[in-house]
Amino acid sequence: MATMTTRHFLQTSGLVLAGLLLAACGKKEPMVPAVTAPTPAPVAAAAKVYVVGTDAAYAPFESQNGKGEIVGFDIDVVKAVAQKAGFEVKFLNTPWEGIFNSVAQGDRDLLVSSITITPERQQTLDFSAPYFDAQQLIAVKTDSKIVKFTDLAKLKVGVQNGTTGDEVVTKLQGKDSANVKRFESTPLALKEMEGGGVDAVVADNGVVVHYVNNNPASKFKTIADTSFASEQYGIAVKKGNAELLDKINQGLAGIKDDGTYAKIYAQYFGSAQATAGAALAPAAAASK
Ligand code: ARG
């Protein structure tokens, strides 16, 4: 207070005076707000609503239910984070292609979309602490002779364009390979395999397991391969948006501490364990 400027003093004392006058009229409430704060902050502004971009074709992490609402593990995590950190969120379905741009251009404030934190992406985006462990997983027809990732070197492989699945398969086949079939979404790639358009699909384990379990008529099985690196999902913000990133990290730490994260995790993956691999292993192991 020692360094309070005259302007601040006048503003502050004016507010106090107004409060006293109102109090004199018998209204106690106006005295309550922190009107004597040294800096005239934008007090009582409605909580900011942050726009969250997500490619909602990635069950069980993000998808649209029958009513067109965006639902899933990622959605519940971000809702809980927002509640914990005291901000509001609104989810907008955002195609994977262009999702990173949407945050760079300010059309979205944050992204939650099972996004693997990679050094390359970290050059243009800032990521929260990891909130989920993942790994690539191969899906093939039940009668397929494929047993391991390197078997895919010369085969037609479906991936979602621009994902880490795309990266590993492109690396295996070489970047000019015509056998990497890139789809707009992972379900589209899997659908293509039903008709034999591709021999295998490589994508995140959680999504592959979910699809295989929920589409028994497709007759798919999964193949795990130890050569796949472990991946971690993070919530992304525009590079340099430390204010929002701090809030997200605070909220994330909060829901991990108070058990909310474990509850959400158990709801989707059937076990309260905080790591993804364990819960997803049974279905993957079953195909061995
Ligand atoms: N984890 C993978 C990646 O970051 C795939 C994510 C795709 N997410 C989605 N909602 N389609 O590349």
py3Dmol code that shows the C-alpha trace and the ligand (Angstrom):
import py3Dmol

protein = """\
ATOM      1  CA  MET A   1       0.000   0.000   0.000  1.00  0.00           C
ATOM      2  CA  ALA A   2       2.957   2.289   0.564  1.00  0.00           C
ATOM      3  CA  THR A   3       3.397   2.687  -3.170  1.00  0.00           C
ATOM      4  CA  MET A   4      -0.235   3.359  -3.871  1.00  0.00           C
ATOM      5  CA  THR A   5      -0.629   6.099  -6.457  1.00  0.00           C
ATOM      6  CA  THR A   6      -2.989   8.981  -6.026  1.00  0.00           C
ATOM      7  CA  ARG A   7      -5.159   7.568  -8.778  1.00  0.00           C
ATOM      8  CA  HIS A   8      -5.383   4.242  -7.046  1.00  0.00           C
ATOM      9  CA  PHE A   9      -6.082   5.929  -3.762  1.00  0.00           C
ATOM     10  CA  LEU A  10      -8.920   7.915  -5.279  1.00  0.00           C
ATOM     11  CA  GLN A  11     -10.354   4.863  -7.002  1.00  0.00           C
ATOM     12  CA  THR A  12     -10.077   2.764  -3.921  1.00  0.00           C
ATOM     13  CA  SER A  13     -11.420   5.319  -1.548  1.00  0.00           C
ATOM     14  CA  GLY A  14     -14.231   6.085  -3.982  1.00  0.00           C
ATOM     15  CA  LEU A  15     -15.257   2.473  -3.977  1.00  0.00           C
ATOM     16  CA  VAL A  16     -15.049   2.266  -0.225  1.00  0.00           C
ATOM     17  CA  LEU A  17     -17.162   5.378   0.026  1.00  0.00           C
ATOM     18  CA  ALA A  18     -19.739   3.909  -2.340  1.00  0.00           C
ATOM     19  CA  GLY A  19     -19.774   0.806  -0.203  1.00  0.00           C
ATOM     20  CA  LEU A  20     -20.299   2.817   2.937  1.00  0.00           C
ATOM     21  CA  LEU A  21     -23.143   4.723   1.357  1.00  0.00           C
ATOM     22  CA  LEU A  22     -24.840   1.522   0.277  1.00  0.00           C
ATOM     23  CA  ALA A  23     -24.243   0.011   3.675  1.00  0.00           C
ATOM     24  CA  ALA A  24     -25.854   3.076   5.185  1.00  0.00           C
ATOM     25  CA  CYS A  25     -28.903   2.299   3.091  1.00  0.00           C
ATOM     26  CA  GLY A  26     -29.100  -1.050   4.836  1.00  0.00           C
ATOM     27  CA  LYS A  27     -27.512  -3.196   2.141  1.00  0.00           C
ATOM     28  CA  LYS A  28     -24.593  -5.173   3.445  1.00  0.00           C
ATOM     29  CA  GLU A  29     -23.562  -7.118   0.324  1.00  0.00           C
ATOM     30  CA  PRO A  30     -21.776  -4.357  -1.624  1.00  0.00           C
ATOM     31  CA  MET A  31     -19.179  -4.190   1.131  1.00  0.00           C
ATOM     32  CA  VAL A  32     -18.178  -7.765   0.482  1.00  0.00           C
ATOM     33  CA  PRO A  33     -16.409  -7.631  -2.899  1.00  0.00           C
ATOM     34  CA  ALA A  34     -12.707  -6.910  -2.740  1.00  0.00           C
ATOM     35  CA  VAL A  35     -13.173  -3.315  -3.797  1.00  0.00           C
ATOM     36  CA  THR A  36     -10.153  -2.229  -1.797  1.00  0.00           C
ATOM     37  CA  ALA A  37      -7.795  -4.280  -3.994  1.00  0.00           C
ATOM     38  CA  PRO A  38      -4.789  -2.095  -4.836  1.00  0.00           C
ATOM     39  CA  THR A  39      -5.183  -2.567  -8.588  1.00  0.00           C
ATOM     40  CA  PRO A  40      -8.537  -2.179 -10.236  1.00  0.00           C
ATOM     41  CA  ALA A  41      -8.754  -5.717 -11.603  1.00  0.00           C
ATOM     42  CA  PRO A  42     -11.663  -6.802 -13.824  1.00  0.00           C
ATOM     43  CA  VAL A  43     -13.522  -7.976 -10.742  1.00  0.00           C
ATOM     44  CA  ALA A  44     -16.550 -10.252 -11.003  1.00  0.00           C
ATOM     45  CA  ALA A  45     -16.138 -10.771 -14.753  1.00  0.00           C
ATOM     46  CA  ALA A  46     -17.995 -13.956 -15.680  1.00  0.00           C
ATOM     47  CA  ALA A  47     -15.707 -17.022 -15.734  1.00  0.00           C
ATOM     48  CA  LYS A  48     -14.103 -17.213 -19.133  1.00  0.00           C
ATOM     49  CA  VAL A  49     -15.420 -19.966 -21.372  1.00  0.00           C
ATOM     50  CA  TYR A  50     -12.534 -21.683 -23.107  1.00  0.00           C
ATOM     51  CA  VAL A  51     -13.211 -23.311 -26.444  1.00  0.00           C
ATOM     52  CA  VAL A  52     -11.910 -26.878 -26.604  1.00  0.00           C
ATOM     53  CA  GLY A  53     -11.171 -28.503 -29.938  1.00  0.00           C
ATOM     54  CA  THR A  54     -11.479 -32.267 -30.258  1.00  0.00           C
ATOM     55  CA  ASP A  55     -11.706 -34.691 -33.161  1.00  0.00           C
ATOM     56  CA  ALA A  56     -14.747 -36.547 -31.872  1.00  0.00           C
ATOM     57  CA  ALA A  57     -14.306 -39.744 -33.878  1.00  0.00           C
ATOM     58  CA  TYR A  58     -12.069 -41.472 -31.399  1.00  0.00           C
ATOM     59  CA  ALA A  59     -14.078 -43.497 -28.928  1.00  0.00           C
ATOM     60  CA  PRO A  60     -13.737 -44.039 -26.054  1.00  0.00           C
ATOM     61  CA  PHE A  61     -11.711 -40.833 -25.747  1.00  0.00           C
ATOM     62  CA  GLU A  62     -13.899 -38.466 -27.755  1.00  0.00           C
ATOM     63  CA  SER A  63     -16.960 -39.242 -29.819  1.00  0.00           C
ATOM     64  CA  GLN A  64     -20.459 -37.986 -30.482  1.00  0.00           C
ATOM     65  CA  ASN A  65     -23.377 -39.750 -28.837  1.00  0.00           C
ATOM     66  CA  GLY A  66     -26.812 -40.223 -30.399  1.00  0.00           C
ATOM     67  CA  LYS A  67     -27.773 -36.702 -29.410  1.00  0.00           C
ATOM     68  CA  GLY A  68     -24.734 -35.214 -31.066  1.00  0.00           C
ATOM     69  CA  GLU A  69     -23.108 -34.402 -27.742  1.00  0.00           C
ATOM     70  CA  ILE A  70     -19.363 -34.787 -27.483  1.00  0.00           C
ATOM     71  CA  VAL A  71     -18.557 -37.383 -24.849  1.00  0.00           C
ATOM     72  CA  GLY A  72     -15.673 -39.559 -23.705  1.00  0.00           C
ATOM     73  CA  PHE A  73     -12.763 -40.031 -21.366  1.00  0.00           C
ATOM     74  CA  ASP A  74     -10.896 -36.936 -22.580  1.00  0.00           C
ATOM     75  CA  ILE A  75     -14.058 -34.866 -22.295  1.00  0.00           C
ATOM     76  CA  ASP A  76     -14.680 -35.951 -18.713  1.00  0.00           C
ATOM     77  CA  VAL A  77     -11.061 -35.292 -17.811  1.00  0.00           C
ATOM     78  CA  VAL A  78     -11.150 -31.759 -19.220  1.00  0.00           C
ATOM     79  CA  LYS A  79     -14.502 -31.018 -17.600  1.00  0.00           C
ATOM     80  CA  ALA A  80     -13.093 -32.135 -14.241  1.00  0.00           C
ATOM     81  CA  VAL A  81      -9.895 -30.139 -14.789  1.00  0.00           C
ATOM     82  CA  ALA A  82     -11.926 -27.029 -15.604  1.00  0.00           C
ATOM     83  CA  GLN A  83     -14.116 -27.445 -12.578  1.00  0.00           C
ATOM     84  CA  LYS A  84     -11.100 -27.934 -10.350  1.00  0.00           C
ATOM     85  CA  ALA A  85      -9.249 -24.932 -11.754  1.00  0.00           C
ATOM     86  CA  GLY A  86     -12.316 -22.701 -11.923  1.00  0.00           C
ATOM     87  CA  PHE A  87     -12.888 -22.109 -15.600  1.00  0.00           C
ATOM     88  CA  GLU A  88     -15.569 -23.080 -18.072  1.00  0.00           C
ATOM     89  CA  VAL A  89     -15.265 -25.093 -21.242  1.00  0.00           C
ATOM     90  CA  LYS A  90     -17.206 -25.600 -24.410  1.00  0.00           C
ATOM     91  CA  PHE A  91     -16.305 -28.463 -26.784  1.00  0.00           C
ATOM     92  CA  LEU A  92     -16.261 -28.077 -30.539  1.00  0.00           C
ATOM     93  CA  ASN A  93     -15.834 -30.984 -32.917  1.00  0.00           C
ATOM     94  CA  THR A  94     -12.704 -30.224 -34.892  1.00  0.00           C
ATOM     95  CA  PRO A  95     -11.304 -32.399 -37.699  1.00  0.00           C
ATOM     96  CA  TRP A  96      -7.883 -33.835 -36.866  1.00  0.00           C
ATOM     97  CA  GLU A  97      -6.564 -32.301 -40.026  1.00  0.00           C
ATOM     98  CA  GLY A  98      -6.100 -28.674 -39.061  1.00  0.00           C
ATOM     99  CA  ILE A  99      -6.668 -29.226 -35.342  1.00  0.00           C
ATOM    100  CA  PHE A 100      -3.234 -27.858 -34.437  1.00  0.00           C
ATOM    101  CA  ASN A 101      -3.780 -24.834 -36.636  1.00  0.00           C
ATOM    102  CA  SER A 102      -7.092 -24.100 -34.957  1.00  0.00           C
ATOM    103  CA  VAL A 103      -5.304 -23.406 -31.684  1.00  0.00           C
ATOM    104  CA  ALA A 104      -2.459 -21.504 -33.336  1.00  0.00           C
ATOM    105  CA  GLN A 105      -4.998 -19.229 -35.032  1.00  0.00           C
ATOM    106  CA  GLY A 106      -7.009 -18.723 -31.871  1.00  0.00           C
ATOM    107  CA  ASP A 107     -10.172 -20.480 -33.044  1.00  0.00           C
ATOM    108  CA  ARG A 108      -9.699 -22.919 -30.163  1.00  0.00           C
ATOM    109  CA  ASP A 109      -8.152 -22.181 -26.776  1.00  0.00           C
ATOM    110  CA  LEU A 110      -7.127 -25.727 -25.993  1.00  0.00           C
ATOM    111  CA  LEU A 111      -7.160 -29.169 -27.553  1.00  0.00           C
ATOM    112  CA  VAL A 112      -7.928 -32.507 -26.034  1.00  0.00           C
ATOM    113  CA  SER A 113      -7.888 -35.209 -28.659  1.00  0.00           C
ATOM    114  CA  SER A 114      -5.748 -38.091 -27.473  1.00  0.00           C
ATOM    115  CA  ILE A 115      -2.834 -36.015 -28.692  1.00  0.00           C
ATOM    116  CA  THR A 116       0.507 -37.684 -28.216  1.00  0.00           C
ATOM    117  CA  ILE A 117       3.136 -35.307 -26.891  1.00  0.00           C
ATOM    118  CA  THR A 118       5.984 -35.339 -29.428  1.00  0.00           C
ATOM    119  CA  PRO A 119       9.085 -33.133 -29.675  1.00  0.00           C
ATOM    120  CA  GLU A 120       7.946 -32.017 -33.111  1.00  0.00           C
ATOM    121  CA  ARG A 121       4.540 -30.869 -31.879  1.00  0.00           C
ATOM    122  CA  GLN A 122       6.154 -29.190 -28.897  1.00  0.00           C
ATOM    123  CA  GLN A 123       7.777 -26.747 -31.296  1.00  0.00           C
ATOM    124  CA  THR A 124       4.418 -25.237 -32.179  1.00  0.00           C
ATOM    125  CA  LEU A 125       2.225 -26.072 -29.171  1.00  0.00           C
ATOM    126  CA  ASP A 126       2.560 -26.211 -25.417  1.00  0.00           C
ATOM    127  CA  PHE A 127       1.408 -29.348 -23.640  1.00  0.00           C
ATOM    128  CA  SER A 128       0.088 -30.025 -20.171  1.00  0.00           C
ATOM    129  CA  ALA A 129       1.596 -32.723 -18.004  1.00  0.00           C
ATOM    130  CA  PRO A 130       0.781 -36.132 -19.510  1.00  0.00           C
ATOM    131  CA  TYR A 131      -2.648 -37.465 -18.564  1.00  0.00           C
ATOM    132  CA  PHE A 132      -2.706 -40.848 -20.315  1.00  0.00           C
ATOM    133  CA  ASP A 133      -0.257 -43.530 -21.481  1.00  0.00           C
ATOM    134  CA  ALA A 134      -0.745 -45.079 -24.883  1.00  0.00           C
ATOM    135  CA  GLN A 135       0.953 -47.170 -27.518  1.00  0.00           C
ATOM    136  CA  GLN A 136       0.348 -48.136 -31.113  1.00  0.00           C
ATOM    137  CA  LEU A 137      -1.552 -51.346 -31.735  1.00  0.00           C
ATOM    138  CA  ILE A 138      -2.132 -53.277 -34.960  1.00  0.00           C
ATOM    139  CA  ALA A 139      -5.581 -54.406 -36.044  1.00  0.00           C
ATOM    140  CA  VAL A 140      -5.970 -57.166 -38.651  1.00  0.00           C
ATOM    141  CA  LYS A 141      -8.683 -59.575 -39.760  1.00  0.00           C
ATOM    142  CA  THR A 142      -8.970 -62.628 -37.496  1.00  0.00           C
ATOM    143  CA  ASP A 143      -7.753 -64.914 -40.311  1.00  0.00           C
ATOM    144  CA  SER A 144      -4.720 -62.738 -41.129  1.00  0.00           C
ATOM    145  CA  LYS A 145      -1.229 -64.269 -41.213  1.00  0.00           C
ATOM    146  CA  ILE A 146       0.332 -61.053 -39.914  1.00  0.00           C
ATOM    147  CA  VAL A 147       1.976 -61.550 -36.521  1.00  0.00           C
ATOM    148  CA  LYS A 148       4.258 -58.563 -36.054  1.00  0.00           C
ATOM    149  CA  PHE A 149       4.786 -54.978 -37.128  1.00  0.00           C
ATOM    150  CA  THR A 150       7.586 -55.662 -39.622  1.00  0.00           C
ATOM    151  CA  ASP A 151       5.209 -57.980 -41.500  1.00  0.00           C
ATOM    152  CA  LEU A 152       3.509 -54.779 -42.649  1.00  0.00           C
ATOM    153  CA  ALA A 153       6.546 -53.503 -44.567  1.00  0.00           C
ATOM    154  CA  LYS A 154       5.070 -54.244 -47.999  1.00  0.00           C
ATOM    155  CA  LEU A 155       1.364 -54.448 -47.203  1.00  0.00           C
ATOM    156  CA  LYS A 156      -1.446 -51.920 -47.449  1.00  0.00           C
ATOM    157  CA  VAL A 157      -1.801 -50.286 -44.072  1.00  0.00           C
ATOM    158  CA  GLY A 158      -4.532 -47.887 -43.015  1.00  0.00           C
ATOM    159  CA  VAL A 159      -3.739 -45.028 -40.657  1.00  0.00           C
ATOM    160  CA  GLN A 160      -5.310 -41.739 -39.646  1.00  0.00           C
ATOM    161  CA  ASN A 161      -3.528 -39.017 -41.573  1.00  0.00           C
ATOM    162  CA  GLY A 162      -0.975 -37.123 -39.498  1.00  0.00           C
ATOM    163  CA  THR A 163      -1.139 -39.299 -36.402  1.00  0.00           C
ATOM    164  CA  THR A 164       1.641 -41.130 -34.625  1.00  0.00           C
ATOM    165  CA  GLY A 165       0.274 -44.298 -36.273  1.00  0.00           C
ATOM    166  CA  ASP A 166       0.917 -42.649 -39.631  1.00  0.00           C
ATOM    167  CA  GLU A 167       4.434 -41.780 -38.462  1.00  0.00           C
ATOM    168  CA  VAL A 168       5.446 -45.306 -37.463  1.00  0.00           C
ATOM    169  CA  VAL A 169       4.045 -46.925 -40.590  1.00  0.00           C
ATOM    170  CA  THR A 170       5.588 -44.260 -42.835  1.00  0.00           C
ATOM    171  CA  LYS A 171       8.904 -44.881 -41.130  1.00  0.00           C
ATOM    172  CA  LEU A 172       8.617 -48.636 -41.692  1.00  0.00           C
ATOM    173  CA  GLN A 173       7.599 -48.390 -45.349  1.00  0.00           C
ATOM    174  CA  GLY A 174       9.515 -45.284 -46.390  1.00  0.00           C
ATOM    175  CA  LYS A 175       7.931 -41.921 -46.992  1.00  0.00           C
ATOM    176  CA  ASP A 176       7.240 -42.492 -50.669  1.00  0.00           C
ATOM    177  CA  SER A 177       5.410 -45.753 -50.131  1.00  0.00           C
ATOM    178  CA  ALA A 178       2.063 -45.935 -51.894  1.00  0.00           C
ATOM    179  CA  ASN A 179       0.922 -48.594 -49.436  1.00  0.00           C
ATOM    180  CA  VAL A 180       0.339 -46.240 -46.539  1.00  0.00           C
ATOM    181  CA  LYS A 181      -3.361 -45.474 -46.844  1.00  0.00           C
ATOM    182  CA  ARG A 182      -4.164 -42.277 -44.987  1.00  0.00           C
ATOM    183  CA  PHE A 183      -7.691 -41.663 -43.751  1.00  0.00           C
ATOM    184  CA  GLU A 184      -9.399 -38.666 -42.255  1.00  0.00           C
ATOM    185  CA  SER A 185     -10.379 -40.657 -39.178  1.00  0.00           C
ATOM    186  CA  THR A 186      -9.352 -43.908 -37.522  1.00  0.00           C
ATOM    187  CA  PRO A 187     -12.837 -45.499 -37.772  1.00  0.00           C
ATOM    188  CA  LEU A 188     -12.731 -44.881 -41.540  1.00  0.00           C
ATOM    189  CA  ALA A 189      -9.431 -46.736 -41.784  1.00  0.00           C
ATOM    190  CA  LEU A 190     -10.863 -49.647 -39.795  1.00  0.00           C
ATOM    191  CA  LYS A 191     -14.014 -49.697 -41.908  1.00  0.00           C
ATOM    192  CA  GLU A 192     -11.838 -49.959 -45.006  1.00  0.00           C
ATOM    193  CA  MET A 193     -10.241 -53.118 -43.652  1.00  0.00           C
ATOM    194  CA  GLU A 194     -13.649 -54.797 -43.448  1.00  0.00           C
ATOM    195  CA  GLY A 195     -13.889 -54.786 -47.217  1.00  0.00           C
ATOM    196  CA  GLY A 196     -10.238 -55.767 -47.575  1.00  0.00           C
ATOM    197  CA  GLY A 197      -9.113 -52.328 -48.781  1.00  0.00           C
ATOM    198  CA  VAL A 198      -6.204 -52.472 -46.363  1.00  0.00           C
ATOM    199  CA  ASP A 199      -4.434 -55.427 -44.738  1.00  0.00           C
ATOM    200  CA  ALA A 200      -3.905 -53.811 -41.357  1.00  0.00           C
ATOM    201  CA  VAL A 201      -4.586 -50.644 -39.407  1.00  0.00           C
ATOM    202  CA  VAL A 202      -2.148 -49.097 -36.957  1.00  0.00           C
ATOM    203  CA  ALA A 203      -3.550 -46.706 -34.360  1.00  0.00           C
ATOM    204  CA  ASP A 204      -3.648 -45.962 -30.636  1.00  0.00           C
ATOM    205  CA  ASN A 205      -4.306 -49.055 -28.501  1.00  0.00           C
ATOM    206  CA  GLY A 206      -7.305 -47.663 -26.640  1.00  0.00           C
ATOM    207  CA  VAL A 207      -9.197 -46.841 -29.793  1.00  0.00           C
ATOM    208  CA  VAL A 208      -8.304 -50.067 -31.598  1.00  0.00           C
ATOM    209  CA  VAL A 209      -9.307 -52.218 -28.616  1.00  0.00           C
ATOM    210  CA  HIS A 210     -12.567 -50.318 -28.259  1.00  0.00           C
ATOM    211  CA  TYR A 211     -13.413 -50.704 -31.941  1.00  0.00           C
ATOM    212  CA  VAL A 212     -12.544 -54.392 -32.115  1.00  0.00           C
ATOM    213  CA  ASN A 213     -14.582 -55.141 -28.980  1.00  0.00           C
ATOM    214  CA  ASN A 214     -17.574 -53.149 -30.160  1.00  0.00           C
ATOM    215  CA  ASN A 215     -17.660 -54.390 -33.741  1.00  0.00           C
ATOM    216  CA  PRO A 216     -17.505 -58.183 -33.455  1.00  0.00           C
ATOM    217  CA  ALA A 217     -19.096 -58.549 -36.893  1.00  0.00           C
ATOM    218  CA  SER A 218     -15.954 -56.988 -38.414  1.00  0.00           C
ATOM    219  CA  LYS A 219     -13.945 -60.010 -37.223  1.00  0.00           C
ATOM    220  CA  PHE A 220     -10.787 -58.154 -36.276  1.00  0.00           C
ATOM    221  CA  LYS A 221      -8.060 -59.048 -33.825  1.00  0.00           C
ATOM    222  CA  THR A 222      -5.260 -56.972 -32.369  1.00  0.00           C
ATOM    223  CA  ILE A 223      -1.512 -57.485 -32.421  1.00  0.00           C
ATOM    224  CA  ALA A 224       0.765 -55.787 -29.926  1.00  0.00           C
ATOM    225  CA  ASP A 225       4.394 -55.244 -30.875  1.00  0.00           C
ATOM    226  CA  THR A 226       7.175 -54.424 -28.442  1.00  0.00           C
ATOM    227  CA  SER A 227       8.895 -52.201 -30.980  1.00  0.00           C
ATOM    228  CA  PHE A 228       6.298 -49.481 -30.482  1.00  0.00           C
ATOM    229  CA  ALA A 229       7.448 -46.642 -28.267  1.00  0.00           C
ATOM    230  CA  SER A 230       5.324 -45.606 -25.314  1.00  0.00           C
ATOM    231  CA  GLU A 231       3.321 -42.459 -25.931  1.00  0.00           C
ATOM    232  CA  GLN A 232       1.685 -39.990 -23.600  1.00  0.00           C
ATOM    233  CA  TYR A 233      -1.338 -37.827 -24.227  1.00  0.00           C
ATOM    234  CA  GLY A 234      -1.303 -34.168 -23.281  1.00  0.00           C
ATOM    235  CA  ILE A 235      -3.727 -31.259 -23.432  1.00  0.00           C
ATOM    236  CA  ALA A 236      -2.435 -28.650 -25.874  1.00  0.00           C
ATOM    237  CA  VAL A 237      -2.597 -24.866 -25.850  1.00  0.00           C
ATOM    238  CA  LYS A 238      -1.177 -22.205 -28.119  1.00  0.00           C
ATOM    239  CA  LYS A 239       2.567 -21.853 -27.703  1.00  0.00           C
ATOM    240  CA  GLY A 240       3.207 -19.329 -24.940  1.00  0.00           C
ATOM    241  CA  ASN A 241      -0.262 -19.436 -23.379  1.00  0.00           C
ATOM    242  CA  ALA A 242       1.219 -19.983 -19.928  1.00  0.00           C
ATOM    243  CA  GLU A 243      -1.811 -18.560 -18.152  1.00  0.00           C
ATOM    244  CA  LEU A 244      -4.145 -21.254 -19.452  1.00  0.00           C
ATOM    245  CA  LEU A 245      -1.516 -23.981 -19.304  1.00  0.00           C
ATOM    246  CA  ASP A 246      -0.920 -23.263 -15.611  1.00  0.00           C
ATOM    247  CA  LYS A 247      -4.624 -23.524 -14.873  1.00  0.00           C
ATOM    248  CA  ILE A 248      -4.841 -26.809 -16.772  1.00  0.00           C
ATOM    249  CA  ASN A 249      -1.847 -28.273 -14.972  1.00  0.00           C
ATOM    250  CA  GLN A 250      -3.214 -27.140 -11.622  1.00  0.00           C
ATOM    251  CA  GLY A 251      -6.573 -28.729 -12.368  1.00  0.00           C
ATOM    252  CA  LEU A 252      -4.943 -31.905 -13.602  1.00  0.00           C
ATOM    253  CA  ALA A 253      -2.806 -32.229 -10.472  1.00  0.00           C
ATOM    254  CA  GLY A 254      -5.907 -31.522  -8.411  1.00  0.00           C
ATOM    255  CA  ILE A 255      -8.027 -34.252  -9.959  1.00  0.00           C
ATOM    256  CA  LYS A 256      -5.185 -36.749  -9.698  1.00  0.00           C
ATOM    257  CA  ASP A 257      -4.813 -35.898  -5.998  1.00  0.00           C
ATOM    258  CA  ASP A 258      -8.469 -35.992  -5.037  1.00  0.00           C
ATOM    259  CA  GLY A 259      -9.310 -39.260  -6.800  1.00  0.00           C
ATOM    260  CA  THR A 260     -11.460 -37.767  -9.558  1.00  0.00           C
ATOM    261  CA  TYR A 261      -9.052 -38.861 -12.279  1.00  0.00           C
ATOM    262  CA  ALA A 262      -8.993 -42.439 -10.982  1.00  0.00           C
ATOM    263  CA  LYS A 263     -12.784 -42.473 -10.916  1.00  0.00           C
ATOM    264  CA  ILE A 264     -13.040 -41.303 -14.533  1.00  0.00           C
ATOM    265  CA  TYR A 265     -10.343 -43.768 -15.544  1.00  0.00           C
ATOM    266  CA  ALA A 266     -12.180 -46.670 -13.895  1.00  0.00           C
ATOM    267  CA  GLN A 267     -15.404 -45.663 -15.583  1.00  0.00           C
ATOM    268  CA  TYR A 268     -13.860 -46.052 -19.035  1.00  0.00           C
ATOM    269  CA  PHE A 269     -11.181 -48.653 -18.572  1.00  0.00           C
ATOM    270  CA  GLY A 270     -12.613 -50.767 -15.790  1.00  0.00           C
ATOM    271  CA  SER A 271      -9.741 -50.397 -13.382  1.00  0.00           C
ATOM    272  CA  ALA A 272      -8.716 -47.652 -11.055  1.00  0.00           C
ATOM    273  CA  GLN A 273      -5.111 -47.945 -12.132  1.00  0.00           C
ATOM    274  CA  ALA A 274      -3.560 -44.734 -13.297  1.00  0.00           C
ATOM    275  CA  THR A 275      -1.720 -46.222 -16.235  1.00  0.00           C
ATOM    276  CA  ALA A 276      -3.363 -47.104 -19.497  1.00  0.00           C
ATOM    277  CA  GLY A 277      -1.377 -50.150 -20.462  1.00  0.00           C
ATOM    278  CA  ALA A 278      -2.662 -52.410 -17.743  1.00  0.00           C
ATOM    279  CA  ALA A 279      -6.328 -51.864 -18.455  1.00  0.00           C
ATOM    280  CA  LEU A 280      -5.889 -52.217 -22.174  1.00  0.00           C
ATOM    281  CA  ALA A 281      -3.676 -55.275 -22.009  1.00  0.00           C
ATOM    282  CA  PRO A 282      -6.335 -58.004 -21.652  1.00  0.00           C
ATOM    283  CA  ALA A 283      -7.925 -57.404 -25.024  1.00  0.00           C
ATOM    284  CA  ALA A 284      -4.544 -57.078 -26.702  1.00  0.00           C
ATOM    285  CA  ALA A 285      -3.250 -60.201 -24.991  1.00  0.00           C
ATOM    286  CA  ALA A 286      -6.341 -62.162 -25.985  1.00  0.00           C
ATOM    287  CA  SER A 287      -5.287 -61.982 -29.602  1.00  0.00           C
ATOM    288  CA  LYS A 288      -1.937 -63.626 -29.043  1.00  0.00           C
TER     289      LYS A 288
END
"""
ligand_1 = """\
12
LIG
N -2.366 -40.236 -30.396
C -2.329 -40.101 -31.804
C -1.583 -38.853 -32.204
O -1.429 -37.976 -31.420
C -3.677 -40.102 -32.469
C -4.643 -39.104 -31.950
C -5.877 -38.963 -32.802
N -6.906 -38.330 -32.087
C -8.169 -38.175 -32.539
N -9.073 -37.669 -31.742
N -8.456 -38.500 -33.750
O -1.152 -38.724 -33.312
"""
view = py3Dmol.view(width=600, height=400)
view.addModel(protein, "pdb")
view.setStyle({"model": 0}, {"cartoon": {"style": "trace"}})
view.addModel(ligand_1, "xyz")
view.setStyle({"model": 1}, {"stick": {}})
view.zoomTo()
view.show()
